């Protein structure tokens, strides 16, 4: 019978705190913790400290070269929301490599460090009012590459000749 090298309570807590309890998947970044509406002493928590390399032989991305201590260390953990934690292990993990998960973790921890003590509002661009662009060639009414909140009633128009885009959201 195989044993699993599970994270202990302190390791789970460290992995979550290092990620600010925000999913480390760059395409997700969901918050994973909120207060219970029914009991002020309770909360709803949907985060998971997931193994980058499997906790047991036969698991997703298992690495036989790691010791038991290495498998259950903070270094082998990534913090994800419950959906992403389940997703990375589907198909026995073939869609999500060790290198990819380590990169997610590294970039997310850097992001969390850079944004410590910053308001979430400073990370989101807010756009409202009317925006009009006219011209020839590439004409864009609004272009945003950051997370953006469009206030209700925001209007974007673009007119002219060539490549006309009222609102462009992307990189």
Secondary structure as GFF3:
##gff-version 3
##sequence-region A 1 171
A	DSSP	alpha_helix	9	18	.	.	.	ID=ss1
A	DSSP	beta_strand	33	35	.	.	.	ID=ss2
A	DSSP	beta_strand	43	45	.	.	.	ID=ss3
A	DSSP	beta_strand	47	51	.	.	.	ID=ss4
A	DSSP	alpha_helix	68	71	.	.	.	ID=ss5
A	DSSP	three_ten_helix	74	76	.	.	.	ID=ss6
A	DSSP	beta_strand	77	81	.	.	.	ID=ss7
A	DSSP	alpha_helix	82	89	.	.	.	ID=ss8
A	DSSP	three_ten_helix	90	93	.	.	.	ID=ss9
A	DSSP	alpha_helix	98	114	.	.	.	ID=ss10
A	DSSP	three_ten_helix	120	123	.	.	.	ID=ss11
A	DSSP	beta_strand	125	127	.	.	.	ID=ss12
A	DSSP	beta_strand	130	144	.	.	.	ID=ss13
A	DSSP	beta_strand	148	150	.	.	.	ID=ss14
A	DSSP	beta_strand	155	169	.	.	.	ID=ss15
###
